[in-house]
Amino acid sequence: MNDTMILRGVAGPGNDARLILDMLEHLRGGRLEVRLPDGASRLFGEGEPGVSLQVHDEAMFTQVLARGDIGLAEAYLDGAWMRRTSPACWHCWPVIATY
């Protein structure tokens, strides 16, 4: 018998992901949900639920830190994340560029 237990969301995001998620805490003027590869979900901003991002690969966060909006676009093309709602999510990322 296998006694292994798998716990989702226990390990938490890596350093780059934590840094960006901390930056997104300053988001105003909208609501953003970020769903991480481990199944964890974080909400940022205020107001009505609006935009949801599904992250498939945490390498996306490293690309965004290294290359800003170009890194975000490259990560999208690589399939590291997808938008689950309207294209309005692009207004959320300038929060990161101010750091």
C-alpha positions as CSV (number, residue, x, y, z in Angstrom):
1,M,0.0,0.0,0.0
2,N,1.2,3.5,-0.8
3,D,1.1,5.8,2.2
4,T,2.0,8.9,0.2
5,M,-0.2,11.9,0.6
6,I,-0.3,14.7,-2.0
7,L,-1.2,18.1,-0.6
8,R,-2.1,20.8,-3.2
9,G,-0.9,24.4,-2.5
10,V,1.3,23.5,0.5
11,A,4.7,24.4,-1.0
12,G,3.6,27.7,-2.2
13,P,4.9,29.8,-5.0
14,G,8.6,30.3,-5.7
15,N,10.6,33.6,-5.0
16,D,9.8,35.3,-8.3
17,A,6.1,34.4,-8.1
18,R,6.0,35.7,-4.5
19,L,7.6,39.0,-5.5
20,I,5.1,39.6,-8.3
21,L,2.1,38.5,-6.1
22,D,3.3,40.9,-3.5
23,M,3.5,43.7,-6.1
24,L,0.0,42.9,-7.2
25,E,-1.3,43.6,-3.7
26,H,-1.1,47.3,-4.7
27,L,-3.5,46.8,-7.6
28,R,-6.4,49.4,-7.6
29,G,-9.2,50.0,-10.0
30,G,-10.2,46.4,-10.8
31,R,-10.1,42.9,-9.6
32,L,-7.6,40.2,-10.7
33,E,-7.6,36.5,-9.8
34,V,-4.4,34.6,-10.3
35,R,-4.6,30.8,-10.3
36,L,-1.3,29.1,-9.7
37,P,-0.2,25.8,-11.2
38,D,-0.6,24.0,-7.8
39,G,-4.3,25.0,-7.7
40,A,-4.0,27.9,-5.3
41,S,-5.8,31.1,-6.1
42,R,-5.1,34.7,-5.1
43,L,-7.4,37.7,-5.5
44,F,-6.1,41.3,-6.0
45,G,-7.7,44.7,-6.3
46,E,-11.2,45.7,-5.5
47,G,-14.7,45.7,-6.9
48,E,-16.5,43.2,-9.0
49,P,-14.7,40.0,-10.1
50,G,-13.2,40.8,-13.4
51,V,-10.1,39.2,-14.8
52,S,-8.7,35.7,-14.1
53,L,-5.3,34.5,-15.1
54,Q,-4.4,30.8,-15.1
55,V,-0.7,30.3,-14.7
56,H,0.5,26.9,-16.1
57,D,4.2,27.4,-15.4
58,E,5.7,29.6,-12.7
59,A,8.6,30.4,-15.1
60,M,6.2,33.1,-16.3
61,F,7.0,35.2,-13.2
62,T,10.7,35.0,-13.9
63,Q,10.1,36.1,-17.5
64,V,8.0,39.1,-16.4
65,L,10.6,40.2,-13.8
66,A,13.4,39.9,-16.4
67,R,11.7,41.4,-19.4
68,G,8.5,43.2,-18.3
69,D,5.6,43.2,-20.7
70,I,7.8,41.5,-23.4
71,G,8.4,38.7,-20.9
72,L,4.7,38.5,-20.2
73,A,3.9,38.2,-23.9
74,E,6.7,35.6,-24.5
75,A,5.3,33.6,-21.6
76,Y,1.9,33.7,-23.1
77,L,3.2,32.5,-26.5
78,D,5.1,29.7,-24.6
79,G,1.8,28.6,-23.0
80,A,2.9,29.5,-19.5
81,W,-0.3,31.3,-18.8
82,M,-3.7,32.0,-20.2
83,R,-6.4,34.7,-19.7
84,R,-9.6,33.2,-18.4
85,T,-11.8,36.3,-19.0
86,S,-11.7,39.6,-20.9
87,P,-8.5,41.2,-22.4
88,A,-8.7,43.9,-19.7
89,C,-6.0,42.0,-17.7
90,W,-3.3,44.0,-19.5
91,H,-4.0,47.1,-17.4
92,C,-3.0,45.1,-14.2
93,W,0.6,44.6,-15.2
94,P,1.8,48.2,-15.1
95,V,1.7,47.9,-11.3
96,I,4.8,45.6,-11.7
97,A,6.6,48.0,-14.0
98,T,6.6,50.7,-11.3
99,Y,8.9,48.7,-9.0
